[in-house]
Amino acid sequence: MKVVYKVLASLVAAEVAVQAMMVVLGDAGLFKYVEQGGVIDKATAESGGIQFPEFFAFVVHGVNGMMVIPVIALLLLISSFFAKIPGAVKGAALVVLLVVVQVSLGLLGHQIPALGALHGLNALLLFSAAVHAARRGRGAANAEVSDPDRPGARVETVV
């Protein structure tokens, strides 16, 4: 279960990196679209008439942030109860809390654009918390292999 915890925590961090890549790709494509004479207004957006190749990145960002990352974070929290890693539950709970804050900031940012800055900052916090959780899982997995009190453990002596 320690490996599951480590993999899930690493997946959260990787998904946050994908989120950053997708939002920048979408923004760059949108700016290029407008520079080339494309028009963005409410009617065009609601009709689905926005046509630029990078638009898919906004869809990926939305689906990833609203569905994929929250599910992975919840699975991380569940696995933390069985991983027997010191501090794993706290680490996973922090990741889940930051995901909840991230989704909330993302949704509220459409009404209050200044929250977009906090959305970006929280993404950095979420990435850091997920990496820390993954590293905690790595340390526990390595400690298990070299635990001399465990039956059948491999102990190496360096002279």
Secondary structure, 3 states (H helix, E strand, C coil): CHHHHHHHHHHHHHHHHHHHHHHHHHHHHHHHHHHCCCCCCHHHHHHCCCCCCCHHHHHHHHHHHHHHHHHHHHHHHHHHCCCCCCCHHHHHHHHHHHHHHHHHHHHHCCCCCCHHHHHHHHHHHHHHHHHHHHHHHHHHHHHHHCCCCCCCCCCCCCC
